[in-house]
Amino acid sequence: QVVLNLPRTLLRLGDDKGLFNSMAQRFPDYFRRAEDRMQLAAARYDWPTLHKEAHSLKCGASMMGATSLSNCAASLEGLARCLHNSPDAQASAVASIPAALQELGHEGELILEELRALTSCMNLLVEEVIRPDYNTVASRAEALHGKLSQGTAPCQHIPAQSSTQSPGSAPAAARTICAAAAASY
């Protein structure tokens, strides 16, 4: 299951892969901090802070193309809003928060795993263009294939670096291996 809609995200970013790569590198820390703040807010029954943090994560996850994570954050945002605005609904809403936070954590882990796989694939493709040593690239691509085969996210959305490279080049070989890894996922 692909949990990150990379084509839609790149379209939103004007196909700026550098910007996406920068966002992908910062998102894990952003998610962890937001998750921690939401856990703390829920433990303190601080519904305005939970609402604010869930709203922020909802928007950030959406920008990354992480629809399922954004939906989980939206659910928490709604619960926090309900608790803040309607004291009568507190008992059922408060009881729903731990499960909503757990689901958010699970979806976040799926996104982080997919981002790690995408980042590995992107780094491999960048390195092979800078230093086209077929043996090094092929061995790193084989290692990446192994990681992807073990259940990490696919990297089939990574576009070719150059249409002028020959099919037998290291970049083409790495892309082929990444595509095979993604197909076997």
PyRosetta script that sets phi, psi and omega in degrees:
from pyrosetta import init, pose_from_sequence

init()
pose = pose_from_sequence("QVVLNLPRTLLRLGDDKGLFNSMAQRFPDYFRRAEDRMQLAAARYDWPTLHKEAHSLKCGASMMGATSLSNCAASLEGLARCLHNSPDAQASAVASIPAALQELGHEGELILEELRALTSCMNLLVEEVIRPDYNTVASRAEALHGKLSQGTAPCQHIPAQSSTQSPGSAPAAARTICAAAAASY")
pose.set_psi(1, 125.4)
pose.set_omega(1, 177.2)
pose.set_phi(2, -85.7)
pose.set_psi(2, 124.1)
pose.set_omega(2, -176.6)
pose.set_phi(3, -105.4)
pose.set_psi(3, -1.4)
pose.set_omega(3, -178.4)
pose.set_phi(4, -127.4)
pose.set_psi(4, 120.1)
pose.set_omega(4, -179.0)
pose.set_phi(5, -89.7)
pose.set_psi(5, 82.1)
pose.set_omega(5, -176.1)
pose.set_phi(6, -64.5)
pose.set_psi(6, -44.1)
pose.set_omega(6, 179.3)
pose.set_phi(7, -58.0)
pose.set_psi(7, -42.9)
pose.set_omega(7, 179.1)
pose.set_phi(8, -66.0)
pose.set_psi(8, -39.1)
pose.set_omega(8, 179.9)
pose.set_phi(9, -64.6)
pose.set_psi(9, -46.0)
pose.set_omega(9, 179.1)
pose.set_phi(10, -63.3)
pose.set_psi(10, -36.3)
pose.set_omega(10, 176.6)
pose.set_phi(11, -61.6)
pose.set_psi(11, -44.4)
pose.set_omega(11, 177.7)
pose.set_phi(12, -61.8)
pose.set_psi(12, -32.2)
pose.set_omega(12, -177.4)
pose.set_phi(13, -91.8)
pose.set_psi(13, 12.4)
pose.set_omega(13, -179.7)
pose.set_phi(14, 66.5)
pose.set_psi(14, 31.6)
pose.set_omega(14, -179.4)
pose.set_phi(15, 60.4)
pose.set_psi(15, 27.7)
pose.set_omega(15, 179.2)
pose.set_phi(16, -86.3)
pose.set_psi(16, 92.5)
pose.set_omega(16, -176.9)
pose.set_phi(17, -67.9)
pose.set_psi(17, -30.3)
pose.set_omega(17, 176.8)
pose.set_phi(18, -64.1)
pose.set_psi(18, -42.6)
pose.set_omega(18, 177.6)
pose.set_phi(19, -64.2)
pose.set_psi(19, -43.8)
pose.set_omega(19, 178.0)
pose.set_phi(20, -60.6)
pose.set_psi(20, -44.7)
pose.set_omega(20, -179.5)
pose.set_phi(21, -59.8)
pose.set_psi(21, -41.8)
pose.set_omega(21, 177.8)
pose.set_phi(22, -62.7)
pose.set_psi(22, -43.8)
pose.set_omega(22, 178.3)
pose.set_phi(23, -64.2)
pose.set_psi(23, -41.5)
pose.set_omega(23, -178.9)
pose.set_phi(24, -64.0)
pose.set_psi(24, -33.7)
pose.set_omega(24, 178.7)
pose.set_phi(25, -73.1)
pose.set_psi(25, -32.2)
pose.set_omega(25, -178.3)
pose.set_phi(26, -87.6)
pose.set_psi(26, -23.3)
pose.set_omega(26, -172.7)
pose.set_phi(27, -61.1)
pose.set_psi(27, -41.1)
pose.set_omega(27, -179.4)
pose.set_phi(28, -56.7)
pose.set_psi(28, -44.5)
pose.set_omega(28, 178.0)
pose.set_phi(29, -65.6)
pose.set_psi(29, -42.6)
pose.set_omega(29, 178.5)
pose.set_phi(30, -58.5)
pose.set_psi(30, -47.0)
pose.set_omega(30, -179.6)
pose.set_phi(31, -62.3)
pose.set_psi(31, -47.7)
pose.set_omega(31, -178.2)
pose.set_phi(32, -58.8)
pose.set_psi(32, -44.7)
pose.set_omega(32, 179.9)
pose.set_phi(33, -64.5)
pose.set_psi(33, -44.2)
pose.set_omega(33, 179.7)
pose.set_phi(34, -63.0)
pose.set_psi(34, -42.7)
pose.set_omega(34, 179.1)
pose.set_phi(35, -61.7)
pose.set_psi(35, -44.8)
pose.set_omega(35, 178.6)
pose.set_phi(36, -61.1)
pose.set_psi(36, -44.5)
pose.set_omega(36, -179.7)
pose.set_phi(37, -65.0)
pose.set_psi(37, -36.8)
pose.set_omega(37, 178.4)
pose.set_phi(38, -68.8)
pose.set_psi(38, -40.2)
pose.set_omega(38, 177.3)
pose.set_phi(39, -60.6)
pose.set_psi(39, -45.8)
pose.set_omega(39, -179.7)
pose.set_phi(40, -64.5)
pose.set_psi(40, -43.3)
pose.set_omega(40, 179.2)
pose.set_phi(41, -61.8)
pose.set_psi(41, -42.2)
pose.set_omega(41, 179.6)
pose.set_phi(42, -65.3)
pose.set_psi(42, -41.2)
pose.set_omega(42, 179.8)
pose.set_phi(43, -63.2)
pose.set_psi(43, -31.2)
pose.set_omega(43, -179.3)
pose.set_phi(44, -93.2)
pose.set_psi(44, 0.8)
pose.set_omega(44, -175.3)
pose.set_phi(45, 57.1)
pose.set_psi(45, 36.6)
pose.set_omega(45, -179.7)
pose.set_phi(46, -94.3)
pose.set_psi(46, 80.9)
pose.set_omega(46, -173.1)
pose.set_phi(47, -66.6)
pose.set_psi(47, -36.8)
pose.set_omega(47, 177.0)
pose.set_phi(48, -61.9)
pose.set_psi(48, -40.6)
pose.set_omega(48, 178.7)
pose.set_phi(49, -68.6)
pose.set_psi(49, -42.0)
pose.set_omega(49, 176.9)
pose.set_phi(50, -59.6)
pose.set_psi(50, -43.1)
pose.set_omega(50, 178.3)
pose.set_phi(51, -60.0)
pose.set_psi(51, -48.5)
pose.set_omega(51, -178.7)
pose.set_phi(52, -61.8)
pose.set_psi(52, -46.5)
pose.set_omega(52, -178.5)
pose.set_phi(53, -66.7)
pose.set_psi(53, -41.6)
pose.set_omega(53, 179.1)
pose.set_phi(54, -65.0)
pose.set_psi(54, -40.1)
pose.set_omega(54, 178.1)
pose.set_phi(55, -62.4)
pose.set_psi(55, -45.0)
pose.set_omega(55, 179.4)
pose.set_phi(56, -61.5)
pose.set_psi(56, -45.3)
pose.set_omega(56, 179.6)
pose.set_phi(57, -66.5)
pose.set_psi(57, -38.0)
pose.set_omega(57, 177.4)
pose.set_phi(58, -55.8)
pose.set_psi(58, -47.2)
pose.set_omega(58, -179.0)
pose.set_phi(59, -69.0)
pose.set_psi(59, -44.1)
pose.set_omega(59, 179.7)
pose.set_phi(60, -63.0)
pose.set_psi(60, -43.3)
pose.set_omega(60, 179.2)
pose.set_phi(61, -65.7)
pose.set_psi(61, -39.5)
pose.set_omega(61, 178.0)
pose.set_phi(62, -62.2)
pose.set_psi(62, -41.9)
pose.set_omega(62, 179.0)
pose.set_phi(63, -62.5)
pose.set_psi(63, -31.8)
pose.set_omega(63, 178.6)
pose.set_phi(64, -80.0)
pose.set_psi(64, -9.8)
pose.set_omega(64, -176.7)
pose.set_phi(65, 85.9)
pose.set_psi(65, 16.0)
pose.set_omega(65, -178.8)
pose.set_phi(66, -94.1)
pose.set_psi(66, 75.1)
pose.set_omega(66, -173.2)
pose.set_phi(67, -60.4)
pose.set_psi(67, -44.3)
pose.set_omega(67, -177.5)
pose.set_phi(68, -65.5)
pose.set_psi(68, -38.9)
pose.set_omega(68, 177.1)
pose.set_phi(69, -67.2)
pose.set_psi(69, -41.1)
pose.set_omega(69, 177.8)
pose.set_phi(70, -60.9)
pose.set_psi(70, -40.5)
pose.set_omega(70, 178.6)
pose.set_phi(71, -65.3)
pose.set_psi(71, -39.2)
pose.set_omega(71, 177.0)
pose.set_phi(72, -62.9)
pose.set_psi(72, -43.5)
pose.set_omega(72, 178.9)
pose.set_phi(73, -64.8)
pose.set_psi(73, -37.5)
pose.set_omega(73, 177.9)
pose.set_phi(74, -64.4)
pose.set_psi(74, -37.3)
pose.set_omega(74, 177.2)
pose.set_phi(75, -62.9)
pose.set_psi(75, -45.5)
pose.set_omega(75, 177.1)
pose.set_phi(76, -63.5)
pose.set_psi(76, -40.0)
pose.set_omega(76, 178.1)
pose.set_phi(77, -59.1)
pose.set_psi(77, -43.7)
pose.set_omega(77, 179.1)
pose.set_phi(78, -64.5)
pose.set_psi(78, -42.0)
pose.set_omega(78, 177.3)
pose.set_phi(79, -61.9)
pose.set_psi(79, -45.1)
pose.set_omega(79, -179.1)
pose.set_phi(80, -64.1)
pose.set_psi(80, -40.0)
pose.set_omega(80, 177.9)
pose.set_phi(81, -62.8)
pose.set_psi(81, -43.8)
pose.set_omega(81, 179.0)
pose.set_phi(82, -60.0)
pose.set_psi(82, -44.8)
pose.set_omega(82, -178.9)
pose.set_phi(83, -66.9)
pose.set_psi(83, -36.8)
pose.set_omega(83, -179.2)
pose.set_phi(84, -72.3)
pose.set_psi(84, -39.3)
pose.set_omega(84, -172.8)
pose.set_phi(85, -93.9)
pose.set_psi(85, -19.9)
pose.set_omega(85, -173.2)
pose.set_phi(86, -136.3)
pose.set_psi(86, 87.2)
pose.set_omega(86, -178.5)
pose.set_phi(87, -57.5)
pose.set_psi(87, -25.5)
pose.set_omega(87, -179.7)
pose.set_phi(88, -65.6)
pose.set_psi(88, -27.3)
pose.set_omega(88, -176.7)
pose.set_phi(89, -89.8)
pose.set_psi(89, 4.4)
pose.set_omega(89, -171.1)
pose.set_phi(90, -58.1)
pose.set_psi(90, -45.6)
pose.set_omega(90, -172.9)
pose.set_phi(91, -58.0)
pose.set_psi(91, -50.8)
pose.set_omega(91, -178.2)
pose.set_phi(92, -71.9)
pose.set_psi(92, -37.5)
pose.set_omega(92, -179.3)
pose.set_phi(93, -69.4)
pose.set_psi(93, -42.3)
pose.set_omega(93, 178.7)
pose.set_phi(94, -61.4)
pose.set_psi(94, -40.5)
pose.set_omega(94, 179.7)
pose.set_phi(95, -65.2)
pose.set_psi(95, -24.8)
pose.set_omega(95, -178.9)
pose.set_phi(96, -82.3)
pose.set_psi(96, -18.6)
pose.set_omega(96, -172.7)
pose.set_phi(97, -64.6)
pose.set_psi(97, -46.1)
pose.set_omega(97, -179.4)
pose.set_phi(98, -57.9)
pose.set_psi(98, -42.6)
pose.set_omega(98, 178.8)
pose.set_phi(99, -66.3)
pose.set_psi(99, -38.6)
pose.set_omega(99, 178.9)
pose.set_phi(100, -65.9)
pose.set_psi(100, -39.8)
pose.set_omega(100, 177.4)
pose.set_phi(101, -67.4)
pose.set_psi(101, -37.6)
pose.set_omega(101, 178.4)
pose.set_phi(102, -66.0)
pose.set_psi(102, -43.0)
pose.set_omega(102, 177.7)
pose.set_phi(103, -63.5)
pose.set_psi(103, -41.0)
pose.set_omega(103, 177.3)
pose.set_phi(104, -60.0)
pose.set_psi(104, -44.3)
pose.set_omega(104, 178.5)
pose.set_phi(105, -61.8)
pose.set_psi(105, -41.6)
pose.set_omega(105, 179.0)
pose.set_phi(106, -63.9)
pose.set_psi(106, -47.7)
pose.set_omega(106, 179.4)
pose.set_phi(107, -63.4)
pose.set_psi(107, -37.7)
pose.set_omega(107, 177.7)
pose.set_phi(108, -62.4)
pose.set_psi(108, -42.3)
pose.set_omega(108, 178.4)
pose.set_phi(109, -62.2)
pose.set_psi(109, -39.2)
pose.set_omega(109, 177.5)
pose.set_phi(110, -62.2)
pose.set_psi(110, -42.6)
pose.set_omega(110, 178.8)
pose.set_phi(111, -64.6)
pose.set_psi(111, -45.3)
pose.set_omega(111, -178.8)
pose.set_phi(112, -62.3)
pose.set_psi(112, -38.7)
pose.set_omega(112, 178.1)
pose.set_phi(113, -64.9)
pose.set_psi(113, -42.4)
pose.set_omega(113, 178.9)
pose.set_phi(114, -66.6)
pose.set_psi(114, -39.6)
pose.set_omega(114, 177.7)
pose.set_phi(115, -63.7)
pose.set_psi(115, -38.4)
pose.set_omega(115, 176.7)
pose.set_phi(116, -61.8)
pose.set_psi(116, -43.7)
pose.set_omega(116, 179.8)
pose.set_phi(117, -65.9)
pose.set_psi(117, -43.6)
pose.set_omega(117, 178.9)
pose.set_phi(118, -63.4)
pose.set_psi(118, -43.2)
pose.set_omega(118, 179.5)
pose.set_phi(119, -63.2)
pose.set_psi(119, -41.7)
pose.set_omega(119, 177.3)
pose.set_phi(120, -60.6)
pose.set_psi(120, -44.4)
pose.set_omega(120, -179.7)
pose.set_phi(121, -65.0)
pose.set_psi(121, -44.0)
pose.set_omega(121, 179.8)
pose.set_phi(122, -63.4)
pose.set_psi(122, -42.8)
pose.set_omega(122, 179.0)
pose.set_phi(123, -63.1)
pose.set_psi(123, -39.6)
pose.set_omega(123, 177.7)
pose.set_phi(124, -61.6)
pose.set_psi(124, -45.9)
pose.set_omega(124, -178.5)
pose.set_phi(125, -67.0)
pose.set_psi(125, -37.2)
pose.set_omega(125, 177.3)
pose.set_phi(126, -66.0)
pose.set_psi(126, -46.1)
pose.set_omega(126, -178.4)
pose.set_phi(127, -62.0)
pose.set_psi(127, -40.6)
pose.set_omega(127, -177.6)
pose.set_phi(128, -68.7)
pose.set_psi(128, -25.9)
pose.set_omega(128, 176.1)
pose.set_phi(129, -75.8)
pose.set_psi(129, -39.4)
pose.set_omega(129, 179.8)
pose.set_phi(130, -70.0)
pose.set_psi(130, -41.9)
pose.set_omega(130, -176.4)
pose.set_phi(131, -133.2)
pose.set_psi(131, 83.7)
pose.set_omega(131, -174.2)
pose.set_phi(132, -76.6)
pose.set_psi(132, 66.2)
pose.set_omega(132, 175.5)
pose.set_phi(133, -95.5)
pose.set_psi(133, 105.5)
pose.set_omega(133, -171.9)
pose.set_phi(134, -55.4)
pose.set_psi(134, -45.5)
pose.set_omega(134, -176.0)
pose.set_phi(135, -63.3)
pose.set_psi(135, -43.3)
pose.set_omega(135, 179.1)
pose.set_phi(136, -64.9)
pose.set_psi(136, -47.1)
pose.set_omega(136, -178.4)
pose.set_phi(137, -64.5)
pose.set_psi(137, -42.9)
pose.set_omega(137, -179.1)
pose.set_phi(138, -63.0)
pose.set_psi(138, -41.3)
pose.set_omega(138, -179.3)
pose.set_phi(139, -68.8)
pose.set_psi(139, -38.8)
pose.set_omega(139, 177.6)
pose.set_phi(140, -67.2)
pose.set_psi(140, -37.9)
pose.set_omega(140, 178.7)
pose.set_phi(141, -66.7)
pose.set_psi(141, -38.6)
pose.set_omega(141, 176.7)
pose.set_phi(142, -63.6)
pose.set_psi(142, -40.7)
pose.set_omega(142, 178.2)
pose.set_phi(143, -63.7)
pose.set_psi(143, -42.3)
pose.set_omega(143, 177.7)
pose.set_phi(144, -63.3)
pose.set_psi(144, -41.3)
pose.set_omega(144, 177.8)
pose.set_phi(145, -57.2)
pose.set_psi(145, -43.3)
pose.set_omega(145, 178.6)
pose.set_phi(146, -61.1)
pose.set_psi(146, -43.5)
pose.set_omega(146, 179.3)
pose.set_phi(147, -63.5)
pose.set_psi(147, -43.0)
pose.set_omega(147, -178.9)
pose.set_phi(148, -67.2)
pose.set_psi(148, -36.3)
pose.set_omega(148, 179.8)
pose.set_phi(149, -66.3)
pose.set_psi(149, -23.0)
pose.set_omega(149, -179.1)
pose.set_phi(150, -84.7)
pose.set_psi(150, 4.8)
pose.set_omega(150, 173.4)
pose.set_phi(151, 115.2)
pose.set_psi(151, 2.4)
pose.set_omega(151, 175.4)
pose.set_phi(152, -80.8)
pose.set_psi(152, 172.1)
pose.set_omega(152, -169.6)
pose.set_phi(153, -71.7)
pose.set_psi(153, 155.1)
pose.set_omega(153, -179.4)
pose.set_phi(154, -77.3)
pose.set_psi(154, 161.7)
pose.set_omega(154, 177.3)
pose.set_phi(155, -126.2)
pose.set_psi(155, 33.6)
pose.set_omega(155, -175.7)
pose.set_phi(156, -70.7)
pose.set_psi(156, -11.8)
pose.set_omega(156, -178.0)
pose.set_phi(157, -85.7)
pose.set_psi(157, -1.3)
pose.set_omega(157, -178.7)
pose.set_phi(158, -73.9)
pose.set_psi(158, 120.2)
pose.set_omega(158, -177.9)
pose.set_phi(159, -76.6)
pose.set_psi(159, 161.4)
pose.set_omega(159, 176.9)
pose.set_phi(160, -62.9)
pose.set_psi(160, 145.4)
pose.set_omega(160, -179.8)
pose.set_phi(161, -75.6)
pose.set_psi(161, -37.3)
pose.set_omega(161, -176.7)
pose.set_phi(162, -154.8)
pose.set_psi(162, 135.6)
pose.set_omega(162, 179.1)
pose.set_phi(163, -80.2)
pose.set_psi(163, -6.8)
pose.set_omega(163, -178.1)
pose.set_phi(164, -90.9)
pose.set_psi(164, -5.7)
pose.set_omega(164, -178.6)
pose.set_phi(165, -77.7)
pose.set_psi(165, 141.1)
pose.set_omega(165, -177.8)
pose.set_phi(166, -73.0)
pose.set_psi(166, 153.3)
pose.set_omega(166, -178.0)
pose.set_phi(167, -60.0)
pose.set_psi(167, -23.5)
pose.set_omega(167, -179.0)
pose.set_phi(168, -92.2)
pose.set_psi(168, 3.7)
pose.set_omega(168, -177.1)
pose.set_phi(169, -74.0)
pose.set_psi(169, 163.6)
pose.set_omega(169, 178.1)
pose.set_phi(170, -59.6)
pose.set_psi(170, -43.7)
pose.set_omega(170, 178.4)
pose.set_phi(171, -58.5)
pose.set_psi(171, -43.0)
pose.set_omega(171, 179.7)
pose.set_phi(172, -64.6)
pose.set_psi(172, -39.2)
pose.set_omega(172, 179.6)
pose.set_phi(173, -64.1)
pose.set_psi(173, -43.5)
pose.set_omega(173, -179.9)
pose.set_phi(174, -65.3)
pose.set_psi(174, -41.9)
pose.set_omega(174, 178.2)
pose.set_phi(175, -62.8)
pose.set_psi(175, -40.8)
pose.set_omega(175, 179.0)
pose.set_phi(176, -62.5)
pose.set_psi(176, -43.2)
pose.set_omega(176, 179.8)
pose.set_phi(177, -66.9)
pose.set_psi(177, -42.1)
pose.set_omega(177, 177.6)
pose.set_phi(178, -62.3)
pose.set_psi(178, -42.4)
pose.set_omega(178, 178.8)
pose.set_phi(179, -63.9)
pose.set_psi(179, -40.6)
pose.set_omega(179, 178.5)
pose.set_phi(180, -65.0)
pose.set_psi(180, -38.5)
pose.set_omega(180, 178.5)
pose.set_phi(181, -64.1)
pose.set_psi(181, -42.4)
pose.set_omega(181, -179.4)
pose.set_phi(182, -66.3)
pose.set_psi(182, -39.1)
pose.set_omega(182, -179.9)
pose.set_phi(183, -66.4)
pose.set_psi(183, -31.5)
pose.set_omega(183, -178.2)
pose.set_phi(184, -83.5)
pose.set_psi(184, -7.9)
pose.set_omega(184, -176.3)
pose.set_phi(185, -67.4)
pose.dump_pdb("model.pdb")
